[in-house]
Amino acid sequence: MADEEERLAYRYLTGKDNREFCERVSAALEDGYVLYGHPALAFNGEHMVAGQAVVLPEVVDDMDVEIDLDGLDLEALLGDDSK
């Protein structure tokens, strides 16, 4: 495990969506990080790129505000330009 002073509270891992990326996320979990939020996938014109945020558990414990974006109505916030 990395030295506690060297570890970042928040990391966003990105890479080609393959076994190597999954191993990097697994290594972060073994190092004491926990998943934060949903994974992201994007196509860069050549291959799929994956992203996953990880945080140290004490960061989540220290958060006093929880934001639920799953129920967020983006159309209402951004307006409907199709009309």
Secondary structure, DSSP 8 states (H G I E B T S, - for coil): ---TTT--SEEEEEEESSHHHHHHHHHHHHTT-EEEEEEEEEE-SSSEEEEEEEE-HHHHHH-------TT--HHHHH--TT-
